Every structure is written in structure tokens, then in C-alpha cells.
Amino acid sequence: MRNEFGKRRGFHIAKFLVMGVVFIIVVGFATMLLWNYLIPELFHGPVITYWQALGLLLLGKLLFGWHNHQRSWGGGGRWGGGGDWKARIKEKMAHMTPEQQEKMKQHLRNRCRPGYAWGADWDWDDTKKEDEDIKKEDKESH
């Protein structure tokens, strides 16, 4: 059977399967060689065979996941971080006074500074109290 470009699908499927098998073989041997080079010398552990290396890889995947980075660290994105954080910050800042907004902007700018202790100059309790005061004022004005 041919695809829209006139090439045979069977060839592409066979090529994909062969590449998958080669990949598994290479990763298994790489794991075995790295284990046998490092673990016995560093930790006096056992030397393993190729099949044991594949078993370790499978066990690691079962325990730690299958590289589904879509949901890790809060969503998709370049490094797994979702882009919805910008919307959350904009929504939070929409309910702040100009002074609170400036304080928040300064805090966010400082977070990337080397040696900055995360949240050291940010008084979270004051912000929560101010947020509650703003909500009360909004309810009273409506």
C-alpha cells in the first residue's frame, strides 16, 4: 500500500521498528557498561549482564514514569512549566492597589538576583490581610 507521496508504508514501518530495536539494544548496553564501570568500583556492587541492565531500565520506568512531561511541574511548556502562571499573576495584580502592584513587581524582579533568599523581603501575611481588606471594600461598594 502506498501513501500520498507514492512511497510504501511497509518500508517506513519496518524502518521504525528496526530503529526502535537498535535503540533498545544501544541503551541496554550503555546502561550495562556504565553500571559495570561505576557501581562495582564506587559502591562494591555487583557486575550485571545485559538482561539485568534492561530489567533495571524497565524497573526505573515503572517506578518513576515514562517521560510524560506534559503534566510535570505544573503543565506543558519548554521545561514542563505551564504558561498559565502569567495569567494567574495578572489576575492577582488586577485586584491589588498600585502600591501592592509595585511591591509585587519588585519582589518578582528580585527573585532572579544571585544570592537572593526567596521571599525574604516579602511579607505574605500583610499581603493576605490587604487582599482581605480589598475584598471587603469591593463587597461594601457593590
Chimera marker file (.cmm) of the C-alpha trace (Angstrom):
<marker_set name="trace">
<marker id="1" x="0.000" y="0.000" z="0.000" r="1" g="1" b="0" radius="0.5"/>
<marker id="2" x="1.315" y="3.464" z="-0.880" r="1" g="1" b="0" radius="0.5"/>
<marker id="3" x="0.974" y="6.744" z="0.971" r="1" g="1" b="0" radius="0.5"/>
<marker id="4" x="0.236" y="10.150" z="-0.591" r="1" g="1" b="0" radius="0.5"/>
<marker id="5" x="3.855" y="10.580" z="-1.696" r="1" g="1" b="0" radius="0.5"/>
<marker id="6" x="3.964" y="7.279" z="-3.562" r="1" g="1" b="0" radius="0.5"/>
<marker id="7" x="6.227" y="5.558" z="-1.020" r="1" g="1" b="0" radius="0.5"/>
<marker id="8" x="5.421" y="2.265" z="0.599" r="1" g="1" b="0" radius="0.5"/>
<marker id="9" x="4.155" y="2.382" z="4.164" r="1" g="1" b="0" radius="0.5"/>
<marker id="10" x="5.514" y="-1.061" z="4.987" r="1" g="1" b="0" radius="0.5"/>
<marker id="11" x="9.074" y="0.132" z="4.438" r="1" g="1" b="0" radius="0.5"/>
<marker id="12" x="8.577" y="3.039" z="6.852" r="1" g="1" b="0" radius="0.5"/>
<marker id="13" x="7.011" y="0.806" z="9.479" r="1" g="1" b="0" radius="0.5"/>
<marker id="14" x="9.850" y="-1.725" z="9.181" r="1" g="1" b="0" radius="0.5"/>
<marker id="15" x="12.434" y="1.058" z="9.373" r="1" g="1" b="0" radius="0.5"/>
<marker id="16" x="10.736" y="2.440" z="12.508" r="1" g="1" b="0" radius="0.5"/>
<marker id="17" x="10.688" y="-0.999" z="14.152" r="1" g="1" b="0" radius="0.5"/>
<marker id="18" x="14.347" y="-1.672" z="13.315" r="1" g="1" b="0" radius="0.5"/>
<marker id="19" x="15.362" y="1.738" z="14.688" r="1" g="1" b="0" radius="0.5"/>
<marker id="20" x="13.381" y="1.026" z="17.882" r="1" g="1" b="0" radius="0.5"/>
<marker id="21" x="15.100" y="-2.323" z="18.386" r="1" g="1" b="0" radius="0.5"/>
<marker id="22" x="18.530" y="-0.775" z="17.741" r="1" g="1" b="0" radius="0.5"/>
<marker id="23" x="17.738" y="1.989" z="20.230" r="1" g="1" b="0" radius="0.5"/>
<marker id="24" x="16.766" y="-0.513" z="22.941" r="1" g="1" b="0" radius="0.5"/>
<marker id="25" x="19.927" y="-2.544" z="22.318" r="1" g="1" b="0" radius="0.5"/>
<marker id="26" x="22.170" y="0.543" z="22.476" r="1" g="1" b="0" radius="0.5"/>
<marker id="27" x="20.510" y="1.893" z="25.643" r="1" g="1" b="0" radius="0.5"/>
<marker id="28" x="20.754" y="-1.540" z="27.290" r="1" g="1" b="0" radius="0.5"/>
<marker id="29" x="24.445" y="-1.849" z="26.516" r="1" g="1" b="0" radius="0.5"/>
<marker id="30" x="25.129" y="1.741" z="27.606" r="1" g="1" b="0" radius="0.5"/>
<marker id="31" x="23.386" y="1.084" z="30.915" r="1" g="1" b="0" radius="0.5"/>
<marker id="32" x="25.286" y="-2.161" z="31.429" r="1" g="1" b="0" radius="0.5"/>
<marker id="33" x="28.658" y="-0.577" z="30.618" r="1" g="1" b="0" radius="0.5"/>
<marker id="34" x="28.076" y="2.462" z="32.843" r="1" g="1" b="0" radius="0.5"/>
<marker id="35" x="26.846" y="0.302" z="35.722" r="1" g="1" b="0" radius="0.5"/>
<marker id="36" x="29.765" y="-2.107" z="35.428" r="1" g="1" b="0" radius="0.5"/>
<marker id="37" x="32.259" y="0.749" z="35.187" r="1" g="1" b="0" radius="0.5"/>
<marker id="38" x="30.929" y="2.786" z="38.126" r="1" g="1" b="0" radius="0.5"/>
<marker id="39" x="28.987" y="0.719" z="40.651" r="1" g="1" b="0" radius="0.5"/>
<marker id="40" x="31.480" y="-2.086" z="41.473" r="1" g="1" b="0" radius="0.5"/>
<marker id="41" x="34.319" y="0.418" z="41.928" r="1" g="1" b="0" radius="0.5"/>
<marker id="42" x="32.397" y="3.077" z="43.865" r="1" g="1" b="0" radius="0.5"/>
<marker id="43" x="29.971" y="1.021" z="45.960" r="1" g="1" b="0" radius="0.5"/>
<marker id="44" x="31.373" y="-2.533" z="45.727" r="1" g="1" b="0" radius="0.5"/>
<marker id="45" x="28.161" y="-3.558" z="43.943" r="1" g="1" b="0" radius="0.5"/>
<marker id="46" x="27.698" y="-6.476" z="41.569" r="1" g="1" b="0" radius="0.5"/>
<marker id="47" x="28.608" y="-6.640" z="37.893" r="1" g="1" b="0" radius="0.5"/>
<marker id="48" x="25.420" y="-7.023" z="35.816" r="1" g="1" b="0" radius="0.5"/>
<marker id="49" x="24.550" y="-8.619" z="32.490" r="1" g="1" b="0" radius="0.5"/>
<marker id="50" x="22.804" y="-7.045" z="29.519" r="1" g="1" b="0" radius="0.5"/>
<marker id="51" x="19.441" y="-8.528" z="30.503" r="1" g="1" b="0" radius="0.5"/>
<marker id="52" x="19.805" y="-7.284" z="34.060" r="1" g="1" b="0" radius="0.5"/>
<marker id="53" x="20.534" y="-3.801" z="32.685" r="1" g="1" b="0" radius="0.5"/>
<marker id="54" x="17.341" y="-3.926" z="30.604" r="1" g="1" b="0" radius="0.5"/>
<marker id="55" x="15.468" y="-5.103" z="33.700" r="1" g="1" b="0" radius="0.5"/>
<marker id="56" x="16.830" y="-2.156" z="35.684" r="1" g="1" b="0" radius="0.5"/>
<marker id="57" x="15.728" y="0.250" z="32.959" r="1" g="1" b="0" radius="0.5"/>
<marker id="58" x="12.250" y="-1.252" z="32.911" r="1" g="1" b="0" radius="0.5"/>
<marker id="59" x="12.042" y="-1.136" z="36.710" r="1" g="1" b="0" radius="0.5"/>
<marker id="60" x="13.111" y="2.510" z="36.682" r="1" g="1" b="0" radius="0.5"/>
<marker id="61" x="10.431" y="3.348" z="34.128" r="1" g="1" b="0" radius="0.5"/>
<marker id="62" x="7.777" y="1.525" z="36.121" r="1" g="1" b="0" radius="0.5"/>
<marker id="63" x="8.754" y="3.308" z="39.325" r="1" g="1" b="0" radius="0.5"/>
<marker id="64" x="9.492" y="6.806" z="38.009" r="1" g="1" b="0" radius="0.5"/>
<marker id="65" x="7.336" y="7.214" z="34.900" r="1" g="1" b="0" radius="0.5"/>
<marker id="66" x="7.530" y="7.143" z="31.133" r="1" g="1" b="0" radius="0.5"/>
<marker id="67" x="8.707" y="10.709" z="30.334" r="1" g="1" b="0" radius="0.5"/>
<marker id="68" x="5.258" y="12.245" z="30.175" r="1" g="1" b="0" radius="0.5"/>
<marker id="69" x="6.411" y="15.831" z="30.694" r="1" g="1" b="0" radius="0.5"/>
<marker id="70" x="3.054" y="17.340" z="29.782" r="1" g="1" b="0" radius="0.5"/>
<marker id="71" x="1.840" y="17.345" z="33.383" r="1" g="1" b="0" radius="0.5"/>
<marker id="72" x="5.053" y="17.533" z="35.359" r="1" g="1" b="0" radius="0.5"/>
<marker id="73" x="5.980" y="20.795" z="37.064" r="1" g="1" b="0" radius="0.5"/>
<marker id="74" x="2.616" y="22.416" z="36.528" r="1" g="1" b="0" radius="0.5"/>
<marker id="75" x="1.852" y="21.829" z="32.856" r="1" g="1" b="0" radius="0.5"/>
<marker id="76" x="3.382" y="21.854" z="29.409" r="1" g="1" b="0" radius="0.5"/>
<marker id="77" x="5.901" y="24.303" z="28.099" r="1" g="1" b="0" radius="0.5"/>
<marker id="78" x="9.582" y="24.444" z="27.330" r="1" g="1" b="0" radius="0.5"/>
<marker id="79" x="10.746" y="22.852" z="30.592" r="1" g="1" b="0" radius="0.5"/>
<marker id="80" x="7.438" y="21.477" z="31.743" r="1" g="1" b="0" radius="0.5"/>
<marker id="81" x="6.328" y="24.741" z="33.372" r="1" g="1" b="0" radius="0.5"/>
<marker id="82" x="2.911" y="25.863" z="32.249" r="1" g="1" b="0" radius="0.5"/>
<marker id="83" x="2.352" y="29.285" z="30.730" r="1" g="1" b="0" radius="0.5"/>
<marker id="84" x="-0.742" y="29.864" z="32.842" r="1" g="1" b="0" radius="0.5"/>
<marker id="85" x="1.348" y="31.441" z="35.638" r="1" g="1" b="0" radius="0.5"/>
<marker id="86" x="1.291" y="34.749" z="33.780" r="1" g="1" b="0" radius="0.5"/>
<marker id="87" x="-2.490" y="34.762" z="33.741" r="1" g="1" b="0" radius="0.5"/>
<marker id="88" x="-2.623" y="33.967" z="37.459" r="1" g="1" b="0" radius="0.5"/>
<marker id="89" x="-0.228" y="36.812" z="38.298" r="1" g="1" b="0" radius="0.5"/>
<marker id="90" x="-2.152" y="39.255" z="36.087" r="1" g="1" b="0" radius="0.5"/>
<marker id="91" x="-5.405" y="38.268" z="37.753" r="1" g="1" b="0" radius="0.5"/>
<marker id="92" x="-3.901" y="38.639" z="41.223" r="1" g="1" b="0" radius="0.5"/>
<marker id="93" x="-2.395" y="42.023" z="40.340" r="1" g="1" b="0" radius="0.5"/>
<marker id="94" x="-5.715" y="43.255" z="38.968" r="1" g="1" b="0" radius="0.5"/>
<marker id="95" x="-7.115" y="43.103" z="42.490" r="1" g="1" b="0" radius="0.5"/>
<marker id="96" x="-4.206" y="44.991" z="44.076" r="1" g="1" b="0" radius="0.5"/>
<marker id="97" x="-3.648" y="48.648" z="44.793" r="1" g="1" b="0" radius="0.5"/>
<marker id="98" x="-0.854" y="50.392" z="42.823" r="1" g="1" b="0" radius="0.5"/>
<marker id="99" x="1.399" y="50.208" z="45.892" r="1" g="1" b="0" radius="0.5"/>
<marker id="100" x="0.828" y="46.464" z="46.226" r="1" g="1" b="0" radius="0.5"/>
<marker id="101" x="1.436" y="46.005" z="42.498" r="1" g="1" b="0" radius="0.5"/>
<marker id="102" x="4.753" y="47.832" z="42.720" r="1" g="1" b="0" radius="0.5"/>
<marker id="103" x="5.776" y="45.766" z="45.744" r="1" g="1" b="0" radius="0.5"/>
<marker id="104" x="4.896" y="42.552" z="43.856" r="1" g="1" b="0" radius="0.5"/>
<marker id="105" x="6.809" y="43.656" z="40.729" r="1" g="1" b="0" radius="0.5"/>
<marker id="106" x="9.862" y="44.459" z="42.825" r="1" g="1" b="0" radius="0.5"/>
<marker id="107" x="9.624" y="41.081" z="44.536" r="1" g="1" b="0" radius="0.5"/>
<marker id="108" x="9.415" y="39.258" z="41.198" r="1" g="1" b="0" radius="0.5"/>
<marker id="109" x="12.394" y="41.222" z="39.847" r="1" g="1" b="0" radius="0.5"/>
<marker id="110" x="14.469" y="40.357" z="42.922" r="1" g="1" b="0" radius="0.5"/>
<marker id="111" x="13.781" y="36.620" z="42.706" r="1" g="1" b="0" radius="0.5"/>
<marker id="112" x="16.260" y="36.194" z="39.847" r="1" g="1" b="0" radius="0.5"/>
<marker id="113" x="19.032" y="38.113" z="41.570" r="1" g="1" b="0" radius="0.5"/>
<marker id="114" x="22.028" y="35.989" z="42.662" r="1" g="1" b="0" radius="0.5"/>
<marker id="115" x="22.127" y="35.412" z="46.394" r="1" g="1" b="0" radius="0.5"/>
<marker id="116" x="18.511" y="36.399" z="46.887" r="1" g="1" b="0" radius="0.5"/>
<marker id="117" x="16.797" y="34.484" z="49.662" r="1" g="1" b="0" radius="0.5"/>
<marker id="118" x="13.439" y="33.506" z="48.213" r="1" g="1" b="0" radius="0.5"/>
<marker id="119" x="10.696" y="35.522" z="49.826" r="1" g="1" b="0" radius="0.5"/>
<marker id="120" x="12.964" y="37.065" z="52.479" r="1" g="1" b="0" radius="0.5"/>
<marker id="121" x="11.647" y="40.604" z="51.959" r="1" g="1" b="0" radius="0.5"/>
<marker id="122" x="8.097" y="39.597" z="51.120" r="1" g="1" b="0" radius="0.5"/>
<marker id="123" x="5.594" y="39.786" z="53.938" r="1" g="1" b="0" radius="0.5"/>
<marker id="124" x="2.993" y="37.238" z="52.940" r="1" g="1" b="0" radius="0.5"/>
<marker id="125" x="0.788" y="37.899" z="55.970" r="1" g="1" b="0" radius="0.5"/>
<marker id="126" x="0.491" y="41.610" z="55.116" r="1" g="1" b="0" radius="0.5"/>
<marker id="127" x="-0.493" y="40.754" z="51.558" r="1" g="1" b="0" radius="0.5"/>
<marker id="128" x="-3.207" y="38.366" z="52.716" r="1" g="1" b="0" radius="0.5"/>
<marker id="129" x="-4.592" y="40.993" z="55.106" r="1" g="1" b="0" radius="0.5"/>
<marker id="130" x="-4.528" y="43.637" z="52.366" r="1" g="1" b="0" radius="0.5"/>
<marker id="131" x="-6.265" y="41.252" z="49.952" r="1" g="1" b="0" radius="0.5"/>
<marker id="132" x="-8.992" y="40.617" z="52.515" r="1" g="1" b="0" radius="0.5"/>
<marker id="133" x="-9.413" y="44.372" z="53.077" r="1" g="1" b="0" radius="0.5"/>
<marker id="134" x="-9.754" y="44.955" z="49.328" r="1" g="1" b="0" radius="0.5"/>
<marker id="135" x="-12.368" y="42.213" z="49.040" r="1" g="1" b="0" radius="0.5"/>
<marker id="136" x="-14.344" y="43.739" z="51.927" r="1" g="1" b="0" radius="0.5"/>
<marker id="137" x="-14.205" y="47.181" z="50.264" r="1" g="1" b="0" radius="0.5"/>
<marker id="138" x="-15.385" y="45.685" z="46.961" r="1" g="1" b="0" radius="0.5"/>
<marker id="139" x="-18.343" y="43.995" z="48.671" r="1" g="1" b="0" radius="0.5"/>
<marker id="140" x="-19.289" y="47.180" z="50.521" r="1" g="1" b="0" radius="0.5"/>
<marker id="141" x="-19.143" y="49.272" z="47.338" r="1" g="1" b="0" radius="0.5"/>
<marker id="142" x="-21.492" y="46.948" z="45.424" r="1" g="1" b="0" radius="0.5"/>
<link id1="1" id2="2" r="1" g="1" b="0" radius="0.2"/>
<link id1="2" id2="3" r="1" g="1" b="0" radius="0.2"/>
<link id1="3" id2="4" r="1" g="1" b="0" radius="0.2"/>
<link id1="4" id2="5" r="1" g="1" b="0" radius="0.2"/>
<link id1="5" id2="6" r="1" g="1" b="0" radius="0.2"/>
<link id1="6" id2="7" r="1" g="1" b="0" radius="0.2"/>
<link id1="7" id2="8" r="1" g="1" b="0" radius="0.2"/>
<link id1="8" id2="9" r="1" g="1" b="0" radius="0.2"/>
<link id1="9" id2="10" r="1" g="1" b="0" radius="0.2"/>
<link id1="10" id2="11" r="1" g="1" b="0" radius="0.2"/>
<link id1="11" id2="12" r="1" g="1" b="0" radius="0.2"/>
<link id1="12" id2="13" r="1" g="1" b="0" radius="0.2"/>
<link id1="13" id2="14" r="1" g="1" b="0" radius="0.2"/>
<link id1="14" id2="15" r="1" g="1" b="0" radius="0.2"/>
<link id1="15" id2="16" r="1" g="1" b="0" radius="0.2"/>
<link id1="16" id2="17" r="1" g="1" b="0" radius="0.2"/>
<link id1="17" id2="18" r="1" g="1" b="0" radius="0.2"/>
<link id1="18" id2="19" r="1" g="1" b="0" radius="0.2"/>
<link id1="19" id2="20" r="1" g="1" b="0" radius="0.2"/>
<link id1="20" id2="21" r="1" g="1" b="0" radius="0.2"/>
<link id1="21" id2="22" r="1" g="1" b="0" radius="0.2"/>
<link id1="22" id2="23" r="1" g="1" b="0" radius="0.2"/>
<link id1="23" id2="24" r="1" g="1" b="0" radius="0.2"/>
<link id1="24" id2="25" r="1" g="1" b="0" radius="0.2"/>
<link id1="25" id2="26" r="1" g="1" b="0" radius="0.2"/>
<link id1="26" id2="27" r="1" g="1" b="0" radius="0.2"/>
<link id1="27" id2="28" r="1" g="1" b="0" radius="0.2"/>
<link id1="28" id2="29" r="1" g="1" b="0" radius="0.2"/>
<link id1="29" id2="30" r="1" g="1" b="0" radius="0.2"/>
<link id1="30" id2="31" r="1" g="1" b="0" radius="0.2"/>
<link id1="31" id2="32" r="1" g="1" b="0" radius="0.2"/>
<link id1="32" id2="33" r="1" g="1" b="0" radius="0.2"/>
<link id1="33" id2="34" r="1" g="1" b="0" radius="0.2"/>
<link id1="34" id2="35" r="1" g="1" b="0" radius="0.2"/>
<link id1="35" id2="36" r="1" g="1" b="0" radius="0.2"/>
<link id1="36" id2="37" r="1" g="1" b="0" radius="0.2"/>
<link id1="37" id2="38" r="1" g="1" b="0" radius="0.2"/>
<link id1="38" id2="39" r="1" g="1" b="0" radius="0.2"/>
<link id1="39" id2="40" r="1" g="1" b="0" radius="0.2"/>
<link id1="40" id2="41" r="1" g="1" b="0" radius="0.2"/>
<link id1="41" id2="42" r="1" g="1" b="0" radius="0.2"/>
<link id1="42" id2="43" r="1" g="1" b="0" radius="0.2"/>
<link id1="43" id2="44" r="1" g="1" b="0" radius="0.2"/>
<link id1="44" id2="45" r="1" g="1" b="0" radius="0.2"/>
<link id1="45" id2="46" r="1" g="1" b="0" radius="0.2"/>
<link id1="46" id2="47" r="1" g="1" b="0" radius="0.2"/>
<link id1="47" id2="48" r="1" g="1" b="0" radius="0.2"/>
<link id1="48" id2="49" r="1" g="1" b="0" radius="0.2"/>
<link id1="49" id2="50" r="1" g="1" b="0" radius="0.2"/>
<link id1="50" id2="51" r="1" g="1" b="0" radius="0.2"/>
<link id1="51" id2="52" r="1" g="1" b="0" radius="0.2"/>
<link id1="52" id2="53" r="1" g="1" b="0" radius="0.2"/>
<link id1="53" id2="54" r="1" g="1" b="0" radius="0.2"/>
<link id1="54" id2="55" r="1" g="1" b="0" radius="0.2"/>
<link id1="55" id2="56" r="1" g="1" b="0" radius="0.2"/>
<link id1="56" id2="57" r="1" g="1" b="0" radius="0.2"/>
<link id1="57" id2="58" r="1" g="1" b="0" radius="0.2"/>
<link id1="58" id2="59" r="1" g="1" b="0" radius="0.2"/>
<link id1="59" id2="60" r="1" g="1" b="0" radius="0.2"/>
<link id1="60" id2="61" r="1" g="1" b="0" radius="0.2"/>
<link id1="61" id2="62" r="1" g="1" b="0" radius="0.2"/>
<link id1="62" id2="63" r="1" g="1" b="0" radius="0.2"/>
<link id1="63" id2="64" r="1" g="1" b="0" radius="0.2"/>
<link id1="64" id2="65" r="1" g="1" b="0" radius="0.2"/>
<link id1="65" id2="66" r="1" g="1" b="0" radius="0.2"/>
<link id1="66" id2="67" r="1" g="1" b="0" radius="0.2"/>
<link id1="67" id2="68" r="1" g="1" b="0" radius="0.2"/>
<link id1="68" id2="69" r="1" g="1" b="0" radius="0.2"/>
<link id1="69" id2="70" r="1" g="1" b="0" radius="0.2"/>
<link id1="70" id2="71" r="1" g="1" b="0" radius="0.2"/>
<link id1="71" id2="72" r="1" g="1" b="0" radius="0.2"/>
<link id1="72" id2="73" r="1" g="1" b="0" radius="0.2"/>
<link id1="73" id2="74" r="1" g="1" b="0" radius="0.2"/>
<link id1="74" id2="75" r="1" g="1" b="0" radius="0.2"/>
<link id1="75" id2="76" r="1" g="1" b="0" radius="0.2"/>
<link id1="76" id2="77" r="1" g="1" b="0" radius="0.2"/>
<link id1="77" id2="78" r="1" g="1" b="0" radius="0.2"/>
<link id1="78" id2="79" r="1" g="1" b="0" radius="0.2"/>
<link id1="79" id2="80" r="1" g="1" b="0" radius="0.2"/>
<link id1="80" id2="81" r="1" g="1" b="0" radius="0.2"/>
<link id1="81" id2="82" r="1" g="1" b="0" radius="0.2"/>
<link id1="82" id2="83" r="1" g="1" b="0" radius="0.2"/>
<link id1="83" id2="84" r="1" g="1" b="0" radius="0.2"/>
<link id1="84" id2="85" r="1" g="1" b="0" radius="0.2"/>
<link id1="85" id2="86" r="1" g="1" b="0" radius="0.2"/>
<link id1="86" id2="87" r="1" g="1" b="0" radius="0.2"/>
<link id1="87" id2="88" r="1" g="1" b="0" radius="0.2"/>
<link id1="88" id2="89" r="1" g="1" b="0" radius="0.2"/>
<link id1="89" id2="90" r="1" g="1" b="0" radius="0.2"/>
<link id1="90" id2="91" r="1" g="1" b="0" radius="0.2"/>
<link id1="91" id2="92" r="1" g="1" b="0" radius="0.2"/>
<link id1="92" id2="93" r="1" g="1" b="0" radius="0.2"/>
<link id1="93" id2="94" r="1" g="1" b="0" radius="0.2"/>
<link id1="94" id2="95" r="1" g="1" b="0" radius="0.2"/>
<link id1="95" id2="96" r="1" g="1" b="0" radius="0.2"/>
<link id1="96" id2="97" r="1" g="1" b="0" radius="0.2"/>
<link id1="97" id2="98" r="1" g="1" b="0" radius="0.2"/>
<link id1="98" id2="99" r="1" g="1" b="0" radius="0.2"/>
<link id1="99" id2="100" r="1" g="1" b="0" radius="0.2"/>
<link id1="100" id2="101" r="1" g="1" b="0" radius="0.2"/>
<link id1="101" id2="102" r="1" g="1" b="0" radius="0.2"/>
<link id1="102" id2="103" r="1" g="1" b="0" radius="0.2"/>
<link id1="103" id2="104" r="1" g="1" b="0" radius="0.2"/>
<link id1="104" id2="105" r="1" g="1" b="0" radius="0.2"/>
<link id1="105" id2="106" r="1" g="1" b="0" radius="0.2"/>
<link id1="106" id2="107" r="1" g="1" b="0" radius="0.2"/>
<link id1="107" id2="108" r="1" g="1" b="0" radius="0.2"/>
<link id1="108" id2="109" r="1" g="1" b="0" radius="0.2"/>
<link id1="109" id2="110" r="1" g="1" b="0" radius="0.2"/>
<link id1="110" id2="111" r="1" g="1" b="0" radius="0.2"/>
<link id1="111" id2="112" r="1" g="1" b="0" radius="0.2"/>
<link id1="112" id2="113" r="1" g="1" b="0" radius="0.2"/>
<link id1="113" id2="114" r="1" g="1" b="0" radius="0.2"/>
<link id1="114" id2="115" r="1" g="1" b="0" radius="0.2"/>
<link id1="115" id2="116" r="1" g="1" b="0" radius="0.2"/>
<link id1="116" id2="117" r="1" g="1" b="0" radius="0.2"/>
<link id1="117" id2="118" r="1" g="1" b="0" radius="0.2"/>
<link id1="118" id2="119" r="1" g="1" b="0" radius="0.2"/>
<link id1="119" id2="120" r="1" g="1" b="0" radius="0.2"/>
<link id1="120" id2="121" r="1" g="1" b="0" radius="0.2"/>
<link id1="121" id2="122" r="1" g="1" b="0" radius="0.2"/>
<link id1="122" id2="123" r="1" g="1" b="0" radius="0.2"/>
<link id1="123" id2="124" r="1" g="1" b="0" radius="0.2"/>
<link id1="124" id2="125" r="1" g="1" b="0" radius="0.2"/>
<link id1="125" id2="126" r="1" g="1" b="0" radius="0.2"/>
<link id1="126" id2="127" r="1" g="1" b="0" radius="0.2"/>
<link id1="127" id2="128" r="1" g="1" b="0" radius="0.2"/>
<link id1="128" id2="129" r="1" g="1" b="0" radius="0.2"/>
<link id1="129" id2="130" r="1" g="1" b="0" radius="0.2"/>
<link id1="130" id2="131" r="1" g="1" b="0" radius="0.2"/>
<link id1="131" id2="132" r="1" g="1" b="0" radius="0.2"/>
<link id1="132" id2="133" r="1" g="1" b="0" radius="0.2"/>
<link id1="133" id2="134" r="1" g="1" b="0" radius="0.2"/>
<link id1="134" id2="135" r="1" g="1" b="0" radius="0.2"/>
<link id1="135" id2="136" r="1" g="1" b="0" radius="0.2"/>
<link id1="136" id2="137" r="1" g="1" b="0" radius="0.2"/>
<link id1="137" id2="138" r="1" g="1" b="0" radius="0.2"/>
<link id1="138" id2="139" r="1" g="1" b="0" radius="0.2"/>
<link id1="139" id2="140" r="1" g="1" b="0" radius="0.2"/>
<link id1="140" id2="141" r="1" g="1" b="0" radius="0.2"/>
<link id1="141" id2="142" r="1" g="1" b="0" radius="0.2"/>
</marker_set>
